[in-house]
């Protein structure tokens, strides 16, 4: 008689039939049931882990949290009350010494007696200023190039038009810059850009005109992008990250390499080392790369600093899900080291004292050892190993393996130029994800690449405090603004 399938419910008759077959049949049935129970427990644990994760304790975005109220935060309670602080320099609409228009409101007659005051001199003035926009409309400039025939030789001589005036009728750099700014800087879909320009400035144009300006801007920015890329290759600290992006209905990967003053985007079908090599920044990078610990980054011969914002979230998950004390203490230690580094920076120091470093290292290593004791590695018995791939580890053990890279986790402690987290790269990616939410992705790879180039330029301009709209206008009149490649 065949053995019953342990993955299904077993009737009493089947159990009795197995019992009648002898000891070996009963042992085989129990072993099958135990294996099935182990599989179900593993699956249940994975589902419970997934259900317990949100944006506070994992890398999941806040949009996946739903509408449930958050009850905990990684942010510590400060000593100051919320709102504006005493001595804070607030911002308000400033009085302007130069005005474009003066509107006089005369006193025509006395309020009490009705006496006419038209010819009475003004004793004093009360002043108020209104800051407003003038009526918005396109200005049409007609360019007239002279033609003169030389009386001596009879040759007809013609004046030259400016390089940017190359058609009988065309849009100028200002309106073209605004088109690109609305599409790439403000992430508006093309139809909405047409609506804005029609309703605000009375400019009726087609989507084709928008995309022609888009392509023209991309072409002019190519040499600037290459300079930005080279500058990031030479940076002492670089931030690297990647996120999924829909292109032509397929999942691709948007990679970012950035500093506090520079941004470079790169779109590729792959996520790992193959794409990073194609991006061609990390193969030439010799500074400290800040990233989230993705294994592909480890292939590059440069300094490494891991994002501790990720670690704090994952440690919080270990505390909430597994109630392991070492994780709570590790969170406190990382925040304490960060506070000490910030205090030392504010005091003008460039490094912590040797005593402080030794104390922090000793406490850090003690917590790692405690964590490994609470989370032993999976069994090495060949009979218990999976047929394919590496044996699965628990989330705490996976996190401990990453935290064991002490020099990368505490890179911010050893070198004050290295930040505590990789928030710079995540901020640079955030608006790209917002663009995908608005428009759903890109129709073609060419469109995605153009968007990346222009958005990287705009991001760099904003980081350096350069007027974005004016810079885009300069792109179209042949005088593009080059951002500082080694800003102070």
ROTILUM-335714 format. One record per residue (C-alpha): residue in three letters; x, y, z. Coordinates in steps of 0.05 Angstrom, whole numbers. Layout:
BEGIN
DRENTI type      x      y      z
DRENTI  ALA      X      Y      Z
...
//
This chain:
BEGIN
DRENTI type      x      y      z
DRENTI  UNK      0      0      0
DRENTI  UNK     27     69    -18
DRENTI  UNK     45    120     35
DRENTI  UNK     -6    177     46
DRENTI  UNK     16    247     25
DRENTI  UNK     38    283     89
DRENTI  UNK     22    350     56
DRENTI  UNK    -52    333     59
DRENTI  UNK    -97    315    117
DRENTI  UNK    -92    241    136
DRENTI  UNK   -154    202    154
DRENTI  UNK   -158    152    211
DRENTI  UNK   -163     94    162
DRENTI  UNK    -98    116    127
DRENTI  UNK    -63    122    194
DRENTI  UNK    -85     52    214
DRENTI  UNK    -62     25    147
DRENTI  UNK      7     55    156
DRENTI  UNK     11     27    227
DRENTI  UNK     -6    -42    200
DRENTI  UNK     53    -38    152
DRENTI  UNK    102    -37    210
DRENTI  UNK    153      8    244
DRENTI  UNK    189     33    182
DRENTI  UNK    124     58    151
DRENTI  UNK    105     96    215
DRENTI  UNK    174    127    219
DRENTI  UNK    171    149    146
DRENTI  UNK    102    180    158
DRENTI  UNK    125    218    220
DRENTI  UNK    188    243    186
DRENTI  UNK    146    268    128
DRENTI  UNK     99    303    175
DRENTI  UNK    156    335    214
DRENTI  UNK    188    360    149
DRENTI  UNK    121    389    128
DRENTI  UNK    112    423    195
DRENTI  UNK    182    452    190
DRENTI  UNK    166    480    121
DRENTI  UNK    101    511    145
DRENTI  UNK    135    542    206
DRENTI  UNK    188    572    161
DRENTI  UNK    134    600    115
DRENTI  UNK     93    626    173
DRENTI  UNK    154    661    203
DRENTI  UNK    169    694    136
DRENTI  UNK     97    718    129
DRENTI  UNK     96    745    201
DRENTI  UNK    162    781    188
DRENTI  UNK    133    811    126
DRENTI  UNK     70    833    162
DRENTI  UNK    110    865    218
DRENTI  UNK    153    908    171
DRENTI  UNK    136    979    153
DRENTI  UNK    175   1043    137
DRENTI  UNK    198   1051    209
DRENTI  UNK    235    985    216
DRENTI  UNK    252    966    144
DRENTI  UNK    267    995     76
DRENTI  UNK    193    994     56
DRENTI  UNK    169   1062     32
DRENTI  UNK    119   1101     75
DRENTI  UNK     67   1094     19
DRENTI  UNK     61   1020     38
DRENTI  UNK     43   1034    111
DRENTI  UNK    -30   1047     97
DRENTI  UNK    -71   1093    142
DRENTI  UNK    -54   1061    209
DRENTI  UNK    -29   1110    261
DRENTI  UNK     44   1104    278
DRENTI  UNK     58   1095    352
DRENTI  UNK    133   1094    353
DRENTI  UNK    189   1134    320
DRENTI  UNK    264   1127    316
DRENTI  UNK    269   1201    330
DRENTI  UNK    286   1215    402
DRENTI  UNK    246   1264    444
DRENTI  UNK    281   1331    445
DRENTI  UNK    286   1380    502
DRENTI  UNK    255   1437    463
DRENTI  UNK    181   1445    451
DRENTI  UNK    152   1441    381
DRENTI  UNK    145   1502    337
DRENTI  UNK    189   1564    328
DRENTI  UNK    244   1571    380
DRENTI  UNK    263   1633    419
DRENTI  UNK    313   1676    380
DRENTI  UNK    296   1642    314
DRENTI  UNK    305   1688    254
DRENTI  UNK    238   1682    219
DRENTI  UNK    226   1699    147
DRENTI  UNK    175   1750    124
DRENTI  UNK    160   1792     63
DRENTI  UNK    214   1845     64
DRENTI  UNK    204   1919     49
DRENTI  UNK    232   1937    -19
DRENTI  UNK    270   2001    -31
DRENTI  UNK    258   1997   -106
DRENTI  UNK    187   1997   -131
DRENTI  UNK    161   1988   -203
DRENTI  UNK     97   2027   -195
DRENTI  UNK     69   2079   -146
DRENTI  UNK     -6   2083   -135
DRENTI  UNK    -28   2147   -100
DRENTI  UNK    -92   2147    -59
DRENTI  UNK   -112   2221    -50
DRENTI  UNK   -151   2254      6
DRENTI  UNK   -207   2292    -30
DRENTI  UNK   -247   2321     28
DRENTI  UNK   -249   2324    104
DRENTI  UNK   -284   2267    139
DRENTI  UNK   -317   2310    193
DRENTI  UNK   -335   2375    158
DRENTI  UNK   -333   2357     85
DRENTI  UNK   -284   2412     67
DRENTI  UNK   -251   2401     -2
DRENTI  UNK   -177   2384      8
DRENTI  UNK   -154   2375    -64
DRENTI  UNK   -108   2436    -62
DRENTI  UNK    -82   2424      9
DRENTI  UNK    -10   2401     14
DRENTI  UNK      7   2330     38
DRENTI  UNK     30   2329    110
DRENTI  UNK     54   2256    113
DRENTI  UNK     46   2189     78
DRENTI  UNK     26   2120    101
DRENTI  UNK     59   2067     59
DRENTI  UNK     41   1996     41
DRENTI  UNK     72   1950    -12
DRENTI  UNK     39   1896    -54
DRENTI  UNK     83   1844    -87
DRENTI  UNK     48   1814   -147
DRENTI  UNK     59   1788   -217
DRENTI  UNK     50   1830   -279
DRENTI  UNK      2   1803   -332
DRENTI  UNK     36   1742   -361
DRENTI  UNK     40   1736   -436
DRENTI  UNK     91   1719   -490
DRENTI  UNK    134   1775   -517
DRENTI  UNK    145   1771   -593
DRENTI  UNK    213   1798   -616
DRENTI  UNK    222   1808   -690
DRENTI  UNK    294   1802   -713
DRENTI  UNK    310   1843   -775
DRENTI  UNK    376   1829   -809
DRENTI  UNK    398   1885   -856
DRENTI  UNK    418   1873   -928
DRENTI  UNK    462   1924   -961
DRENTI  UNK    492   1925  -1031
DRENTI  UNK    562   1952  -1035
DRENTI  UNK    565   2012  -1083
DRENTI  UNK    637   1995  -1100
DRENTI  UNK    634   1921  -1117
DRENTI  UNK    560   1909  -1122
DRENTI  UNK    560   1850  -1073
DRENTI  UNK    497   1843  -1030
DRENTI  UNK    519   1839   -957
DRENTI  UNK    474   1808   -904
DRENTI  UNK    476   1816   -828
DRENTI  UNK    478   1751   -787
DRENTI  UNK    423   1729   -741
DRENTI  UNK    442   1705   -671
DRENTI  UNK    458   1631   -669
DRENTI  UNK    396   1615   -628
DRENTI  UNK    351   1651   -679
DRENTI  UNK    352   1597   -733
DRENTI  UNK    280   1594   -758
DRENTI  UNK    229   1640   -789
DRENTI  UNK    183   1629   -729
DRENTI  UNK    205   1596   -664
DRENTI  UNK    200   1596   -589
DRENTI  UNK    255   1630   -550
DRENTI  UNK    301   1603   -495
DRENTI  UNK    257   1630   -439
DRENTI  UNK    194   1593   -457
DRENTI  UNK    234   1530   -477
DRENTI  UNK    269   1531   -410
DRENTI  UNK    201   1537   -376
DRENTI  UNK    176   1477   -416
DRENTI  UNK    234   1434   -392
DRENTI  UNK    230   1461   -322
DRENTI  UNK    156   1442   -315
DRENTI  UNK    167   1372   -344
DRENTI  UNK    231   1353   -309
DRENTI  UNK    238   1402   -251
DRENTI  UNK    165   1400   -229
DRENTI  UNK    150   1330   -257
DRENTI  UNK     87   1351   -295
DRENTI  UNK     61   1305   -350
DRENTI  UNK     65   1336   -420
DRENTI  UNK    -10   1349   -427
DRENTI  UNK    -11   1386   -361
DRENTI  UNK     49   1428   -383
DRENTI  UNK      9   1447   -445
DRENTI  UNK    -50   1465   -400
DRENTI  UNK     -7   1508   -354
DRENTI  UNK     26   1547   -411
DRENTI  UNK    -41   1558   -446
DRENTI  UNK    -77   1581   -383
DRENTI  UNK    -21   1621   -351
DRENTI  UNK     16   1654   -409
DRENTI  UNK    -33   1643   -466
DRENTI  UNK     16   1599   -504
DRENTI  UNK    -19   1546   -546
DRENTI  UNK     30   1491   -564
DRENTI  UNK     31   1416   -578
DRENTI  UNK     64   1359   -542
DRENTI  UNK    110   1351   -602
DRENTI  UNK    138   1421   -589
DRENTI  UNK    150   1402   -516
DRENTI  UNK    189   1340   -535
DRENTI  UNK    230   1377   -587
DRENTI  UNK    253   1425   -533
DRENTI  UNK    264   1365   -487
DRENTI  UNK    310   1332   -539
DRENTI  UNK    347   1397   -553
DRENTI  UNK    361   1409   -480
DRENTI  UNK    386   1337   -472
DRENTI  UNK    434   1346   -530
DRENTI  UNK    464   1411   -502
DRENTI  UNK    474   1380   -433
DRENTI  UNK    514   1319   -456
DRENTI  UNK    583   1351   -446
DRENTI  UNK    562   1379   -378
DRENTI  UNK    539   1310   -356
DRENTI  UNK    606   1281   -374
DRENTI  UNK    641   1333   -331
DRENTI  UNK    594   1318   -272
DRENTI  UNK    609   1244   -279
DRENTI  UNK    684   1255   -279
DRENTI  UNK    679   1300   -218
DRENTI  UNK    641   1247   -179
DRENTI  UNK    694   1196   -197
DRENTI  UNK    745   1241   -163
DRENTI  UNK    703   1257   -101
DRENTI  UNK    728   1238    -32
DRENTI  UNK    659   1215    -11
DRENTI  UNK    605   1189    -58
DRENTI  UNK    534   1165    -46
DRENTI  UNK    507   1107    -87
DRENTI  UNK    439   1075    -90
DRENTI  UNK    389   1045   -139
DRENTI  UNK    314   1036   -146
DRENTI  UNK    265   1003   -194
DRENTI  UNK    238   1043   -252
DRENTI  UNK    187   1024   -306
DRENTI  UNK    211   1035   -377
DRENTI  UNK    170   1011   -436
DRENTI  UNK    128    968   -389
DRENTI  UNK    189    931   -362
DRENTI  UNK    225    936   -295
DRENTI  UNK    293    970   -301
DRENTI  UNK    339   1001   -250
DRENTI  UNK    354   1074   -238
DRENTI  UNK    424   1083   -207
DRENTI  UNK    448   1147   -174
DRENTI  UNK    518   1171   -157
DRENTI  UNK    520   1236   -120
DRENTI  UNK    554   1282    -71
DRENTI  UNK    529   1341    -31
DRENTI  UNK    537   1384    -93
DRENTI  UNK    533   1338   -153
DRENTI  UNK    482   1288   -180
DRENTI  UNK    488   1236   -235
DRENTI  UNK    432   1188   -256
DRENTI  UNK    439   1125   -298
DRENTI  UNK    384   1077   -323
DRENTI  UNK    400   1004   -338
DRENTI  UNK    363    938   -345
DRENTI  UNK    405    907   -289
DRENTI  UNK    415    924   -216
DRENTI  UNK    482    892   -197
DRENTI  UNK    555    897   -216
DRENTI  UNK    543    893   -291
DRENTI  UNK    502    956   -288
DRENTI  UNK    551    991   -241
DRENTI  UNK    608    975   -289
DRENTI  UNK    566   1005   -346
DRENTI  UNK    554   1067   -304
DRENTI  UNK    630   1073   -302
DRENTI  UNK    638   1112   -238
DRENTI  UNK    654   1060   -184
DRENTI  UNK    708   1025   -226
DRENTI  UNK    747   1091   -224
DRENTI  UNK    725   1114   -154
DRENTI  UNK    778   1115   -100
DRENTI  UNK    742   1153    -45
DRENTI  UNK    692   1127      6
DRENTI  UNK    628   1099    -24
DRENTI  UNK    566   1104     20
DRENTI  UNK    514   1051      5
DRENTI  UNK    464   1003     36
DRENTI  UNK    508    941     37
DRENTI  UNK    484    911    -29
DRENTI  UNK    536    857    -44
DRENTI  UNK    553    885   -113
DRENTI  UNK    585    946    -82
DRENTI  UNK    636    902    -47
DRENTI  UNK    670    885   -113
DRENTI  UNK    701    954   -119
DRENTI  UNK    768    973    -90
DRENTI  UNK    749   1036    -53
DRENTI  UNK    730   1056     18
DRENTI  UNK    662   1033     42
DRENTI  UNK    613   1064     90
DRENTI  UNK    547   1031    105
DRENTI  UNK    481   1068    115
DRENTI  UNK    465   1068    189
DRENTI  UNK    394   1093    177
DRENTI  UNK    381   1025    147
DRENTI  UNK    413    992    207
DRENTI  UNK    371   1030    257
DRENTI  UNK    307   1010    221
DRENTI  UNK    327    937    217
DRENTI  UNK    350    936    290
DRENTI  UNK    282    964    310
DRENTI  UNK    250    906    272
DRENTI  UNK    293    856    310
DRENTI  UNK    273    889    376
DRENTI  UNK    198    888    359
DRENTI  UNK    195    820    325
DRENTI  UNK    247    779    364
DRENTI  UNK    253    819    430
DRENTI  UNK    330    814    429
DRENTI  UNK    363    861    478
DRENTI  UNK    429    867    440
DRENTI  UNK    392    901    382
DRENTI  UNK    363    954    428
DRENTI  UNK    431    968    458
DRENTI  UNK    462    971    388
DRENTI  UNK    412   1024    367
DRENTI  UNK    429   1066    428
DRENTI  UNK    504   1057    416
DRENTI  UNK    501   1079    343
DRENTI  UNK    460   1141    362
DRENTI  UNK    509   1156    419
DRENTI  UNK    569   1152    372
DRENTI  UNK    533   1197    322
DRENTI  UNK    519   1248    377
DRENTI  UNK    592   1248    400
DRENTI  UNK    616   1258    329
DRENTI  UNK    569   1317    318
DRENTI  UNK    591   1347    385
DRENTI  UNK    665   1340    366
DRENTI  UNK    652   1372    298
DRENTI  UNK    616   1431    330
DRENTI  UNK    675   1440    377
DRENTI  UNK    723   1443    318
DRENTI  UNK    754   1374    325
DRENTI  UNK    768   1330    265
DRENTI  UNK    772   1263    302
DRENTI  UNK    748   1231    367
DRENTI  UNK    799   1217    421
DRENTI  UNK    834   1150    421
DRENTI  UNK    800   1133    488
DRENTI  UNK    731   1147    460
DRENTI  UNK    744   1105    398
DRENTI  UNK    771   1047    438
DRENTI  UNK    711   1048    485
DRENTI  UNK    661   1050    428
DRENTI  UNK    697    994    391
DRENTI  UNK    697    950    453
DRENTI  UNK    623    961    466
DRENTI  UNK    606    950    393
DRENTI  UNK    644    884    390
DRENTI  UNK    612    860    454
DRENTI  UNK    543    871    425
DRENTI  UNK    561    835    361
DRENTI  UNK    585    775    402
DRENTI  UNK    521    775    442
DRENTI  UNK    480    779    379
DRENTI  UNK    517    720    348
DRENTI  UNK    507    680    411
DRENTI  UNK    432    694    408
DRENTI  UNK    430    678    333
DRENTI  UNK    475    619    317
DRENTI  UNK    489    603    244
DRENTI  UNK    445    551    209
DRENTI  UNK    464    477    213
DRENTI  UNK    522    453    170
DRENTI  UNK    498    381    168
DRENTI  UNK    494    363     93
DRENTI  UNK    429    326    105
DRENTI  UNK    396    389    131
DRENTI  UNK    423    436     78
DRENTI  UNK    377    458     20
DRENTI  UNK    389    425    -47
DRENTI  UNK    402    493    -80
DRENTI  UNK    432    558    -56
DRENTI  UNK    457    577     13
DRENTI  UNK    421    557     77
DRENTI  UNK    371    609     98
DRENTI  UNK    387    651    159
DRENTI  UNK    342    690    205
DRENTI  UNK    335    765    195
DRENTI  UNK    376    780    258
DRENTI  UNK    433    735    234
DRENTI  UNK    433    769    165
DRENTI  UNK    436    837    199
DRENTI  UNK    492    814    245
DRENTI  UNK    533    791    185
DRENTI  UNK    529    861    157
DRENTI  UNK    542    895    224
DRENTI  UNK    604    851    232
DRENTI  UNK    637    895    180
DRENTI  UNK    656    943    235
DRENTI  UNK    701    989    195
DRENTI  UNK    646   1003    144
DRENTI  UNK    590   1011    196
DRENTI  UNK    632   1059    238
DRENTI  UNK    665   1094    180
DRENTI  UNK    632   1159    202
DRENTI  UNK    667   1153    270
DRENTI  UNK    736   1143    240
DRENTI  UNK    729   1197    186
DRENTI  UNK    687   1258    199
DRENTI  UNK    678   1270    124
DRENTI  UNK    638   1206    120
DRENTI  UNK    564   1216    137
DRENTI  UNK    524   1172    185
DRENTI  UNK    475   1150    132
DRENTI  UNK    461   1148     57
DRENTI  UNK    404   1197     60
DRENTI  UNK    436   1240      6
DRENTI  UNK    427   1185    -47
DRENTI  UNK    357   1169    -22
DRENTI  UNK    336   1242    -27
DRENTI  UNK    364   1244    -98
DRENTI  UNK    322   1183   -116
DRENTI  UNK    259   1205    -81
DRENTI  UNK    236   1254   -134
DRENTI  UNK    249   1203   -189
DRENTI  UNK    201   1155   -154
DRENTI  UNK    151   1212   -148
DRENTI  UNK    155   1222   -223
DRENTI  UNK    139   1148   -233
DRENTI  UNK     78   1154   -188
DRENTI  UNK     54   1214   -228
DRENTI  UNK     65   1187   -298
DRENTI  UNK     72   1112   -288
DRENTI  UNK    140   1104   -320
DRENTI  UNK    174   1120   -386
DRENTI  UNK    152   1098   -455
DRENTI  UNK    222   1087   -482
DRENTI  UNK    294   1079   -459
DRENTI  UNK    313   1142   -498
DRENTI  UNK    261   1183   -459
DRENTI  UNK    285   1155   -393
DRENTI  UNK    358   1172   -409
DRENTI  UNK    340   1243   -429
DRENTI  UNK    301   1253   -365
DRENTI  UNK    359   1226   -323
DRENTI  UNK    409   1274   -356
DRENTI  UNK    366   1336   -348
DRENTI  UNK    343   1318   -278
DRENTI  UNK    415   1306   -256
DRENTI  UNK    433   1375   -282
DRENTI  UNK    373   1407   -246
DRENTI  UNK    390   1370   -181
DRENTI  UNK    462   1394   -184
DRENTI  UNK    440   1466   -197
DRENTI  UNK    393   1464   -136
DRENTI  UNK    447   1436    -91
DRENTI  UNK    493   1493   -110
DRENTI  UNK    440   1547   -104
DRENTI  UNK    439   1565   -178
DRENTI  UNK    375   1592   -209
DRENTI  UNK    347   1532   -246
DRENTI  UNK    299   1568   -293
DRENTI  UNK    351   1619   -315
DRENTI  UNK    402   1563   -325
DRENTI  UNK    355   1524   -370
DRENTI  UNK    342   1588   -410
DRENTI  UNK    417   1595   -420
DRENTI  UNK    421   1524   -446
DRENTI  UNK    375   1543   -504
DRENTI  UNK    412   1607   -522
DRENTI  UNK    478   1571   -527
DRENTI  UNK    509   1594   -461
DRENTI  UNK    496   1537   -412
DRENTI  UNK    515   1546   -339
DRENTI  UNK    570   1499   -316
DRENTI  UNK    561   1480   -242
DRENTI  UNK    622   1481   -197
DRENTI  UNK    655   1413   -203
DRENTI  UNK    695   1419   -138
DRENTI  UNK    651   1465    -95
DRENTI  UNK    676   1486    -27
//
